Amino acid sequence: MAKKKISAKKNKKTEKTSGKPIKTKANAKIKASAQQNKQAKKLKVGIQSITGCAGCQLSIYFIEDVLLELLEKIDLVAAPMIKEQNAEEYDLLFVEGSVSSQEDLDNLLKWRSKAKTLVALGACAVNGNVQSMKHLMNEKEVEQTVYSKFPSEPRLKPITSVPIHKHIKVDFYIPGCPPDKQEIVHVIKCVLQGKQLRVYDKAVCHECSLKENYCLLDQGIECLGPLMNGGCRALCPSFNHPCTGCRGLLDDANLESGKQVLIEKGFDPDMIIKRMTKYNSLQFREFDEKKKEK
Amino acid sequence: MATIDLHHICKVEGHGSLIVEINGSKLARCELKVVEGARFFEGLVKGKRYDDIQEITSRICGICSCAHTVSCLQAIENAMNVRVSEQTRRLRELLSVAERIRSHATHLYFLSLPDYLGYESALAMVGKYKKEVLTALHLMKIGNNMVQMIGGKEMHPFTSVVGGFTHVPDKKTVDYLKKELKKCLPEAIATAKLFMKLKQPDFNANMDFICLNPEKDAPLISGDVISLSGLKIRPADYTKYIEEEVMPYSTGKFSKFNGKTFCVGAIARINNNYKSLSKNAKRLFEQAKLKLPLTNPFHNNFCQAVELVHWVERGIALLNYPFKFEGLPNINVSAGRGVSAVEAPRGILFHDYTINSKGFVEKCNIITPTAQNLRAIEANVAQLIEQMLKQKAGKEKIIPEVEKLIRAYDPCFSCSAHFLKVRWVRK
């Protein structure tokens, strides 16, 4: 199934040129549900997870300073990691993790049918994260390295990890591994106020230059900043660590020229590809396929 | 026959389930299942270069990403004969201390405490126990701030790389962290006092307790593996003693140590290393009037609370150091095998890599604390159910106790998948 860029993400380009928020179905829906909630009950929020490290939902609980205040404004109806009683109807549902087993898929389909707005939270749900590297490797060999004999129970049947939009419609994406806490708060606030959600779509280099960091590429370090989605306040380069692209490839990343620049700087081409695909194997493969079509 | 089916065990990290079958008044089947999807990390890192591995393996777990980071880096450094400075070891231990504070605070207050106070979640406790919830949030905050300021991010820290750090906190940051940690000490002590008062079920398990030897300078990130039964082995020899087995019903493997069921974590650390605790932590432990060694796994909660005091104090001591940026590390690649064992919040974590002469990983093995504890949890659950059935307890009494026991172990099913819903079948 080809990656369908839907709702907020689909409208990136228009947003870029006009600079104004655009109306999308998802946003209209959010607005409607927010208005409904103003009159009636609080916004029913859920946090569900499929295969991953649970770091994204921890990021929500780690909003220490405003967590209690935030919880007064919403009704946290489901969060199995910290709650015993979990409802199954949501106005806003955050899903973390990538689809990696039959059970994941069954749960995901169930949640989608019960959620008015569904947000993919974190690199696993948005791009598949590191576990999706298996797509570019010999899958049998990888599996056999870990399990001499894979557990036989049907619900554990492995699926090579894919982001959630491969199976369901996603209304908004919060990338990052882990996602930025402030961004999560911002999304909830926007939904509460009925404001449009916007996607950050500039390269990591943009914020990095605003911070007046020394360019790591210029210093001979394999930084992927020019090709990757920013919005992280150029966290890694600000700590002298190259960007490795946890927020995904830019939609209009010039992959070929990016690779060329890195090769000219003397980096191992094989190594560069392994780095670029660390969090975004499927995105990378789609770029390759698009190139072949042309 | 009756079946207990905890199809998704709540208030634990990751996805697990428990199935229990009861025939008359006898337990017929008890299976603890990790149902977290398999991510095949050990296979994924094959063929990747040494400087990319930490970033991948840290993603195994959100709540103990620092432990994975440190263990991974140390194993690679051992494999390639890379030596690190005292400052690097200190910063890595600080990362581990910070992670311990936030992990224990999250587990104690958010996952465990509601069971004892009769609430469905910590958030529901806000009305009556606001002070406790705020304490939890503050402890979590200081832990997070420390990881962020030293490691770059709150989760999956990236500044720690093979050979050293890409960034070192400046004096202002270090002073701030010291000041904040000092504020945390009374909160940690209050936590230990709170958990001391909680009534624990009468339960004794027969198993061995494994942890790292505290005699070295940095007990969290180095040392030999020791057991309560008196074994002492080098981390590199772990394969001779720890035996892993794949169960048909679980993506988490089950292990034995020297042929015996064993447990790791705070309770094992206190059983083996009580002497090395700080004065304040020892005083609090004495107040509880418990006899060492502890054999009741429910006490793992209290042990974590005592540790919280110890690690806050250790953190303050570790910050007394003139940190200075040492430049980006220069690495000479060489082939070899390296093993590292560190104490993650939930117990010993092993990382084992074989690296070739070009610096690429050829073989990798990782054994997480929860994977080591799975057999013990399963055996303890079976024993508890049998004990309660003898006392003629009903399903509605047994299930909450079983969940409490599983949670006391602080299992992390993301890590072990490679878990909690309980299913109860009565035939």
Interface residues (C-beta under 8 A of the other chain):
Chain A: S49 I50 T51 G52 C53 A54 G55 C56 L58 S59 Y61 F62 E64 D65 L67 L68 L71 L76 A79 P80 M81 I82 K83 E84 Q85 N86 V99 S100 S101 E103 D104 N129 V130 Q131 M133 K134 M137 E141 V142 E143 Q144 T145 V146 Y147 S148 K149 F150 P151 S152 E153 R155 L156 P158 I159 S161 C177 P178 K181 L235 C236 F239 N240 H241 T244 M271 K274 R275 K278
Chain B: H8 C10 K11 V12 E13 G14 H15 K33 V35 E36 G37 A38 R39 F40 F41 E42 G43 L44 K46 G47 K48 R49 D52 E55 I56 R59 I60 C61 G62 I63 S65 R102 T106 F110 L111 P114 E120 S121 A122 L123 V126 V133 L134 L137 H138 M140 K141 N144 G152 K153 E154 M155 H156 F158 T159 V161 T166 H167 V246 M247 P248 Y249 S250 T251 L328 C364 S414 A417 H418
